[in-house]
Amino acid sequence: MAIPAGIALLLGYEQQMLLITGGFFIIMVSGGATMVAKQGMNPVEVGGWALLGAATATVIGMLPALWGLHRPEITAVERLEKAVASYAADPAPTVARTHQVETLLVTTWYILFDAGHVRGGESTSRVVPSESTTLSEELVQRTLTAHVRLARSNPSVGRRDDSAAEEFTDTPNYIDLSRHTVPLARPSIRYRVYRSLHWYSQATMASIKVTVACLGAGVLGIACGFDRPDWAVLSAMLVLQWGPERRSGTIRGLHRVIGSVVGVGIFAVLHLLGVHDWTLLLALAACQLFAEVFVVKNYALTVMVSTSLALLMGGAIPLPLGEVVSARWAEIGLATVCSVAVLWLYPRVAAVRHAQRLVNRSFEAMGALLGELMTASSVQEDLSQRRDLQYELLSERRAAQSVALDAAGFAGLHWPRHLAIQRAGYRLLDFCTDAGDRTANPEEITRLAATVKDARETTAS
């Protein structure tokens, strides 16, 4: 139990710090690996097959590069355009669908960032031979057009309570659709690691909740005589891995129970069918496929297929069906209760202090950008400061919305502060975007500094 709980702690912290998905599957595999020795299998042989599978997936995943190095970016933009067109034609899009298309937009921008097509809020003008326009300019313009169309197709997008979508999905989107400009890339890994090293950072608070819930569920499972405490750890991690608020976390726990009960039922059907060898391989592949398909569509459906996948990978096929089903359902219930209890018992003041910390970090980022503008020979030299400021503003925005859910009274009193910070920060970013390569003159910097000062005075009142 201690090993899966420790892995859950590290992965929960890493996911919040770097916004990298996939931690759940690592814990699922590590939990299943603990059963290797118990079932008499050779761990070295199992590890060898796992490495072979990873190598095969890597080779197959890179094969499309033989037909075009830039196909991933082009395909991502084409997929985004189709999704936005379909969304715009829907007269009443659901919250879940809105989140799906927003997620696709964010993913497309990140693909363009990572491929080097965007830098400093503009295309890098990578030339394509025998064509009059550059690939970067074309992809960036098409993505920005889809961005603007998405925002205009639903006037509430970008100004609504984004936490509504997070009640039904697993990952937040760090984007403000009310801004119709090319966003900046994510800060460096070093910057994101540094900002997370604080008692009231999102990464620290989420990892504490995950650790307490995982240990509690594991201990209770052992006390009840269950043989798979790692399953309880996995279930708790699945609910809390992205640091949900109280209400959204409770809804997610309910989804976890419903999806897991159905998932165990699917496993029971496969168990009764006697899948083994090739049929077991096909069942695993089908569960993995649907897990990837549902992960951005519906949380309960994702849990349903991932539960079946975990049971199949954990070597539960040879075990008595009744014992497996009853034990897994009980452990799921224990984990859900522990997860929801941690959410509601965790001090509410922590969310308020987290939001206040991001207010201070936003002002620090504004000060760093102003200082760079005073000394730089060109506004383009302040790219890292602009990038960091945008990230802090998006983080502060999400924290303010979280506080509005968990501490509505406090949020109501301090909402003008939040709006003042956002206006001041984005005024600086807009100035840098409009300035281009020229040098900021002292009068402009003075006006910008006055805007930041007014915002600080608003927050202090």
Residue pairs with C-beta under 8 A, 6 or more apart in sequence:
1 215
1 218
1 219
1 221
1 222
1 229
1 230
1 233
3 30
3 34
4 27
4 30
4 31
4 34
4 214
4 218
4 229
4 230
4 233
4 234
5 211
5 214
5 215
5 218
5 233
7 26
7 27
7 30
8 23
8 27
8 210
8 211
8 214
8 233
8 236
8 237
9 207
9 210
9 211
9 214
10 207
11 23
11 26
11 27
11 237
11 241
12 23
12 203
12 206
12 207
12 210
12 211
12 237
12 240
12 241
13 196
13 203
13 204
13 206
13 207
14 20
14 23
14 203
15 21
15 23
15 206
15 241
15 242
16 196
16 201
16 202
16 203
16 206
16 207
16 242
16 243
17 192
17 193
17 196
17 203
18 189
18 192
18 193
19 171
19 174
19 186
21 171
23 237
23 241
24 234
24 237
24 238
24 241
24 306
27 230
27 233
27 234
27 237
28 234
28 306
28 309
28 310
28 313
29 313
30 230
31 228
31 230
31 231
31 233
31 234
31 310
31 314
32 310
32 313
32 314
32 315
33 43
33 46
34 230
35 314
35 315
36 43
36 46
36 315
37 43
39 315
39 318
64 71
64 72
65 71
68 74
70 115
70 135
72 111
72 115
73 111
73 112
73 115
73 117
73 139
74 139
76 107
76 108
76 111
76 112
77 108
77 112
77 139
77 142
77 143
77 146
79 104
79 108
80 104
80 105
80 108
80 143
80 146
81 142
81 146
83 100
83 101
83 104
84 101
84 105
84 146
84 149
84 150
84 153
85 149
87 93
87 97
87 98
87 101
87 150
87 153
87 154
88 149
88 150
88 153
90 97
93 154
95 164
95 165
95 168
96 165
96 168
96 169
96 297
96 298
98 154
98 157
98 165
99 165
99 166
99 168
99 169
99 173
100 296
100 297
101 150
102 150
102 157
102 165
102 173
102 175
102 177
103 169
103 171
103 173
103 296
104 296
105 143
105 146
105 147
105 150
105 175
105 177
106 173
106 174
106 175
108 143
108 146
109 118
109 143
109 175
109 183
110 185
110 186
112 118
112 139
112 140
112 143
113 185
113 186
116 124
116 126
116 136
117 123
117 124
117 126
117 135
117 136
117 139
117 140
118 124
118 136
118 140
118 182
118 185
119 185
119 383
120 184
120 380
120 383
120 386
121 181
121 182
121 183
121 184
121 386
121 433
122 140
122 182
123 134
123 136
123 137
123 139
123 140
123 141
123 182
124 136
125 134
125 136
125 137
126 134
126 135
126 136
127 134
127 135
128 134
128 135
140 182
144 180
144 181
144 182
147 177
147 180
148 180
150 157
150 177
151 157
151 158
151 177
151 178
151 180
157 177
158 176
158 177
158 178
158 179
159 178
161 401
161 404
162 172
162 173
162 398
162 401
163 245
163 248
163 401
163 402
163 404
163 405
165 173
166 172
166 242
166 244
166 245
166 248
167 247
167 248
167 251
167 252
168 251
168 255
168 298
168 299
169 296
169 299
170 241
170 242
170 252
170 295
170 299
170 302
171 242
172 242
172 398
174 391
174 394
174 395
174 398
175 183
175 394
176 393
176 394
176 397
179 426
181 430
181 433
183 390
184 383
184 386
184 387
184 390
184 429
185 387
186 192
186 387
186 391
187 384
187 387
187 388
187 391
188 384
191 388
192 391
195 201
195 361
196 202
196 203
196 204
198 204
198 357
200 350
200 353
200 354
200 357
201 354
201 357
202 243
202 354
202 395
202 399
205 243
205 346
205 350
205 354
206 240
206 241
206 242
206 243
208 346
209 240
209 243
209 342
209 343
209 346
210 236
210 237
210 240
210 241
212 338
212 342
213 236
213 239
213 240
213 335
213 338
213 339
213 341
213 342
214 232
214 233
214 236
214 237
216 236
216 338
216 341
216 342
217 229
217 232
217 233
217 235
217 236
217 331
217 334
217 335
217 338
217 339
218 229
218 230
218 232
218 233
219 229
220 232
220 334
220 338
221 228
221 229
221 231
221 232
221 330
221 331
221 334
222 229
224 330
224 334
226 232
226 327
226 330
226 331
227 327
228 314
228 327
228 328
228 331
229 331
231 310
231 314
231 328
231 331
231 332
231 335
232 331
232 332
232 334
232 335
232 338
233 335
234 310
234 335
235 256
235 260
235 331
235 332
235 335
235 336
235 339
236 335
236 336
236 338
236 339
238 256
238 303
238 306
239 249
239 252
239 253
239 256
239 335
239 336
239 339
239 340
240 249
240 339
240 342
240 343
244 252
244 343
245 343
245 351
245 402
245 405
245 406
246 343
246 344
246 405
246 406
247 405
248 405
249 339
249 340
249 343
250 340
250 343
250 344
252 299
253 336
253 339
253 340
255 299
255 300
255 303
256 300
256 303
256 332
256 335
256 336
256 339
257 332
257 333
257 336
258 300
258 303
259 299
259 300
259 301
259 302
259 303
259 304
259 307
260 303
260 304
260 307
260 328
260 329
260 332
261 329
261 332
262 304
262 307
263 303
263 304
263 305
263 306
263 307
263 308
263 311
264 307
264 308
264 311
264 325
264 328
264 329
264 332
266 304
266 305
266 307
266 308
267 307
267 308
267 311
267 312
267 316
267 324
267 325
268 321
268 325
270 283
270 308
270 312
270 317
271 316
271 317
271 321
271 324
272 321
273 279
275 282
275 283
275 312
275 317
276 317
280 312
280 317
283 308
283 312
284 309
284 312
284 313
287 305
287 306
287 308
287 309
287 312
288 309
290 301
290 305
291 302
291 305
291 306
291 309
294 301
294 302
294 304
294 305
295 302
307 328
311 324
311 328
316 324
348 406
348 407
351 399
351 402
351 403
351 406
351 407
352 403
352 407
352 410
354 399
354 402
355 396
355 399
355 400
355 402
355 403
358 392
358 395
358 396
358 399
359 396
359 417
359 421
359 459
361 392
361 395
361 396
362 389
362 392
362 393
362 396
362 421
362 425
363 421
363 452
363 455
363 456
365 385
365 388
365 389
365 392
365 393
365 425
366 389
366 424
366 425
366 428
366 452
367 452
368 385
368 388
368 389
369 382
369 385
369 386
369 389
369 428
369 432
370 428
370 445
370 448
370 449
370 452
372 381
372 382
372 385
373 379
373 382
373 432
373 440
373 445
373 448
374 440
374 445
376 382
376 439
376 440
377 439
378 437
378 438
378 439
379 432
379 435
379 436
379 437
379 438
379 439
379 440
380 436
380 437
382 432
386 428
386 429
386 432
389 425
389 428
389 429
390 425
390 429
392 425
393 421
393 422
393 425
393 426
396 418
396 421
396 422
397 418
397 422
400 411
400 415
400 418
403 410
403 411
403 414
404 411
404 412
404 415
414 459
416 458
417 458
417 459
420 454
420 455
420 458
420 459
421 455
421 459
423 451
423 455
424 451
424 452
424 454
424 455
427 448
427 451
428 448
428 451
428 452
431 440
431 444
431 448
